[in-house]
């Protein structure tokens, strides 16, 4: 009983996943999978992370920094001391250089230092750069919308191509059924002597031609399945289960203008970022203030401090020869030596470096403004062209539908005449080919109209998959 309960529980949990694995993926599943796998989208998202890092780096600029350094080595230093002239006539008169001396310090030295700094005021530069990065980030996020639309268009095209192939297969299957029926009629007519062997061979040739088209269909279908597998990562077994149908797109009037296109909005945020960049570069003349603190340790080990001449003068009258300095201290340490305060940096004249940086930022803004102006012109023309293409493609659907009805009527008439021996097989085959061509052209018209409709929606950044499938 317990084992049966476990089996039932496992089956209950696994059944939805099993059904999903065995069912045909819908367009949304294809699109979601493609969004995860698309290389351009992943690369753009990865590149955008650099902007996020720049923003975090800018936020951290006001955090304090601590730097510790040290040095150990052998010290040998000599200082030359020259005594000045001392003239206190009539009491004292000491000529210059009477007490010249060399002071030598040698030994092993150790120095340690810790520096702490914290920026208090950047002159407003950090504030403006932060705003510039925020605008740049918004610009990059908007461009992601365009890349996502590109993925939608690519998946939609492949999906519709698969639908076109499926519809073509149905057209070929219908042709094959009719040819099989007409082949039986031709066999009887040949037996009764109503048609010639040449006319009968034409029916056979039409069937062979149709078989070749079937092989071509299978090759195109396999190629499309491979493309969808690469785009979505969904197995070909599930992709083969898709049976899409082409239907015309019915679009309403555009609710947005070309100003809503991702490229235009991204350039607008880029221009705003350039404005903040200009303001940031303009702060070169404003003083920057920071808090500073330092701690030092200085030590001298195994040292010797000596002079070359007497530091205590000789007294000849007393027979005293004087004394030089020769001191060997065990350790000499200075700890701690502390400094703390507020410092500022004011670049009164920087060789016009700040001015040049400001001018460069202005030129960058001008470039973006020119790009926006050019983009608006091209996108206006693109929208008009897409509207024209959509109108023409929609009219073609109506035209091909009428041609298909006429071709069906012509084929029915040709079949009747062929059965009663009133026409040759060539007329029947021509009528069959005409219907097949028109039906395929009708499916192509549907495909072209959907492509034109998608591009028209993209003209104003209104691509909506709910209108597609």
N, C-alpha and C positions, 0 to 999 in steps of 0.2 A: 504493500500500500504506500509505503514511504517512497519507494523507488518510482512508482507511478506518479506520485505528486511532484517529484523532482523533474521527471520527464515532461509533465504537463507545464510546469513553471518555465522550464527552459524553452519549450516550444512556443509558449505564449510570448516570451521576450524576444525570441529569435525570428518569429514569423514576420513582423513588420520589416525587419532588415532583409529577410529572404525575399519578401515581395518586392521590396525596393530594388534589390539586386536583379530581379527578374523582370521588372517593368521598364518600359521605355522612358527615358528621361524627357521631361518637358523642357520648354525653352528657358524657363527660369533656372532650372538646375544646370543646364548647359552654360548659361550666362554666369551664374555664381561660381561655377568651377573655373570658367575662363578668367574671371576677375582675379582669382587667387593665383592662377598660373601665368598670366600675361607678363612677359619679360619687360616690356616697356613700362608697364605700370609699376612693377616691383622696383625697377631701376630708378624711376622717378621718386617713388616713396623713399628709397634709400638715400638718394641725393638730397631730398628735403630734410633728412635727419641732420645734415650738416648745418642747416639754418637753425634748427632747434638747438644744436650744440653752441652755435654762436650766441644765441639768446641766453643760454645758461651761463656761458663764459662772461657775458656782459653783466649779468646779475651778480656774479661772484667778484666783480672788480672792486667792490667796497669791503670785501672781507679782509681782515688783517693777514699779513704775511709774516712769517718768522723764518729767519735765515741764521744758521749756526755755522761758523767757520773756525778753523784752528790752524796753527802752524808750530812746528817744532824744528829747531835747527841749531847750528853753531853760530854764535855771534862774536864778531871781532870788529870793534869800532874805535877809531882814534879821533879825538877832537883837539884841534890846534888852538891854544889860548894865547893871545897876544895882549900884554898889559899896556895900558895907555900911559901917557906922560902925566905925572902928578907934580905940579909946581905950586907949592904953598910957601913961596919965598917970604921971609927969609928963614922959615922954619924947616920946610921939607922941599926937596927938589929931586924927584925920581924920574930919570929919563925914560922915554918910551922903549919898551922891550926888555926892561931890566928883569921882569919876572915872567918871561915867556915860558910856556910849559906845554907838554903834550899829555892829554889824559886818555888812557887806553882802557877799554872795557872788553873783556873776553869771557867766554863761557857758553853753556848751552841754554838757549832761550825757549820759552813756550808762551804762545799767545792764543787765547780763545776769545771769540767774539760772538755775541748774539744780537741780531738786528730785528726789530719788529716795526712794521710800517702799516698804515691804514689810510686809504684815500678818504678824505673828508668831503672834498668838493672838486669836481672835474671841470668846472666852468660851464656846466650844462651839456657837455659833449656826450656823456653817457646817456643822459635822458633822451637826447635827440637820436642817438644811435639805436637805442632800445625801440623807439617809435619806428625807425627805419626798418629794423628787423621784423617787427610785427607786421608792417605793410608788406614786406617781402614774403613773409610766411603766408599771408592771405593770398598773395598773388600766386604762389606755388600751389596752394590748396585749390584755387580756382582752376589752374591748369590741369589738375588731376581730373576735373570734371570732363575736360576735353578728351583726355586719354581714356577715360571710362566710356565716353560716347564712341570713341574709335573701336573699343572692344565690342560694344553692343552692335555697331555697324558690321564688324567683321563676323561675329557669330550669326547675326541675322542674315547676312549674305550667304554664308555657308549653309545655314538651315534652309533658306529659301531655294538655294541651288539643289539641295537634297529633295525638297518638295517638287522642284521642277523635274528632276530626274524620275521621281516616283510617278508624277503625272504623265511624263513621257512614256514610262513603262506601261501605264494603263492604256494610253493611246495605241501603243504597239500591240498590246494584248488584244484590244478590240479589232485592230487591223488583221491580226493573225486569225481570230475567230471568223471574221468575214471571209478571209482568203481560204480558210479550210472549207467553209460552206461552198464557196464559189469553185473550189477545186473539185469537190464532189459533183457539182453541176457540170463542170467542164469534162470530167471523166465520162459522165453519161452522154453529154453532147458529142464527145469524140466517138463513143461507141455507136451512136446513131448516125454518125457522119454529118452532124450539124456544124461542126467546127473542124478546122484543119489541125494536123499535128503541130504546126507552127504556132497557132493560137494557144494550143494546150501548153506548149513549152513556155510561153510568155507567163502563164499562171505560175509555173514552176520557178521561173526566174524571179518573179515577184516575191515568192515565198523565200527563196534563197537570200534575196536582198533584205527581207525582213529579219531573217535569222542573223545576218551580219550586223544589223542595227541593234539586235538584242545583245550581241557580244560587246558592241561599243557601249551600250547602256551599262552593262555590268562593270566594265572598266572604269567608267566615269563615276559610278556609284562607289566603287571601292576607293577611288582617289578622294572623294568627298568624305567618306567615313574616316579615312586616315587623317584628313585635315581636321575634322571635328575631334578626333581622338587627341591630336597634338594640341589643339586649342583648349580642350576641356579636361583631358586625362580620363574621361569616361571610357570604359571598355567598348570595343567594337561590337561585342555580343549584344550589349544593350542598345548601342546606337543603331544596329540593324533593325531593331524593333520599332524605330520611329517611322510613322506613316503620316507625314505632314501634308497639308492641303494648302494650295495657294489661294488667297482671297484678296481682292482689291482693298487698298487703304482708303478710308473715308476720312478726310481731314477737314477740320474746321478752320476758320480764319485764324491767322497767327495772333496770339495774345501778347506777344512781346516783340520788341524791335531788335535790330542787330546790335544795339548797345548792350544787350544781355548776353551776347556771345562771350564765351570764356576768355578768348584772346583779348577782347576789348577791356573787360573788367580786370583782367590780370595786368594789362598795361596801365590802367588807371591807378591801381595800387602800386605799381612800379614807379609811376610818376610821383605819387605821394611819398614813397620811400626816398626818392631822389631829393624831394624838398627837405625832408628831415636830414638827409646826408649833407646837403648844403648848409643847413643851420648848424650841424655838428662841426663841420670844417671851419665855420666862421668863428668858433669859440677859441681859436688859437691865441687870440690876443687877451683872453681872460685868465687871470692867475688861477693856478691849481693849488690846492691846500691838502696837506697830509699830516697825520700824526706819526711821530717817530720816537722810538726808544731803543737804547743800546746798552749792553752790559759787556765789560771787558775784564779779562784776567791776563796779567803779565807776570811772568816768572822767569828768574835767572838762576841757573843751577851750576855748581862747580865753577863759580865765576872768579875772576880776578880783576881788580880795579887798581891801576897803578899810574904813576906819572913819571915823566922822563927827567924832571928837575925837582929840586926841593920845594916842598910846600911850606915847610918851616924854615925860615932863613937861618943861615949860619951866623954864629957869634964868635968871630975870631978872637976877641979879647978874652973870651972865656974858654976858648979852645973847642967850641961846639960847631960841628961841621954841618949842621942842619939835618933835615929828614925828608925823604921822598914818601909819597903815598904808595903803599903796597898792601892792599886789603883783599883778603880771601873770604868773603862771606859765604856761609853755608847755603843759604837760600835768600833770594830777594823776591818778594811777592807783592803785587799790587792787586788787591781783590777786596770788594768789587769796585769797578770804576763805572759809574752809571751816568747816562745822559738821557734826557727825555724832553720832548717839547713839540712844537708845531712848526712845520716848515712850509714854504710856498715856493712855487716856480712860476715866474712871469717872463714869458718870451716876448720881450719888447720888440726885438727885431730878429726874425728867424731866417733872414735871407730870402724872404717872400715865399718860403715853402708852404706856409699855411694858406697864403693867397692863391698859390698855384693849385693846391688841393681843392680849394673852394671853386675855382674856375673849372677844374676838371669835373667836379660834381655837377656844375651847371651845364656843361656840355653833355654829360650823361643824361640829364633830364631832357635836354633838347632832342637828343636822339630818340628817347622814348616817346616824346610828343610827336615826332615825325613818323615813328612806327605806328602810333595810334591813328594818325590821320590817314596814312596809307592803308591800314587795316580796314578802316571804316569804308573807304572807297571800294576796296576789293570785296568786302563782305556785302556791300549794297548790290554790287554787280552779281555776286554769287547768289544772293537771295532771288534776284530777278530771274537769273538763269535757271535756278532750281524750280521756281514757280512755273516757268515756261515748260520745262521738261516734264513736270508733274501733269500739267494740263494736257500736253501732247500725249503722254503715256496713258492718261485716263481716256482720252478720245480714242486711242488705238484699241483699248479693250472693247469699247462699243463697236468699233469697226470690225475687229476680228470675230466678235460674237456673231455679227450678221453674216460675215463671210462663212463662218462655220455652219450656220443654218442653211445657207445656199448650197454649200458643198455636200451636206447630208442629203438634201433633196436631190441633188444631181446624182449622187451615188445610188440612192434608192431607184431612181429612174433607170440608171445604167444597169443595175442588177436585174430589173424586170425585163429590159430589152435583151440582156444576155441570156436569161432563162428561156425566153421565147425565140431565141435565134435571130433577133432583129438587129443585133450589133456584135461586133467582134470583141475578143478579149482585151485588145489594146485599149478600147474605150472604157471598159470596166476598170482596168488597171490604172488608167489615167485618172478616173474619178476617185478611185481608192487613194491614189497618191495625193490628189488635191485635198481630200478630206484630212488625210494624215498631216500634210504640211500645214493646213489652216489650223488644225487643233493644236499642233505644236507651237505655231505662231501665237495662238491665243494664250497658251501657257507662258510663253516668253513675254507677251504683253503684260500679263499679270506680274511676272517677276520684275520687269522693267518699271512698272508703275509703283511697285513697293519700294524699289531702290530710289526712285525719284521722290517718293513721299518721305522716306527716311532722311534723305539729304535736305528736303525742304524743312522738316522738323528741326534738323540740326542747324539750319540757317539762323534760327532765333533761339537756339539752345532749349528747344522744347521736345527733345526726343523722349518719348514715353512708351515703354515696352507694353503697357496695357493696351495701347492702340495697335500693337503689332500682332499679338498672339493672345 
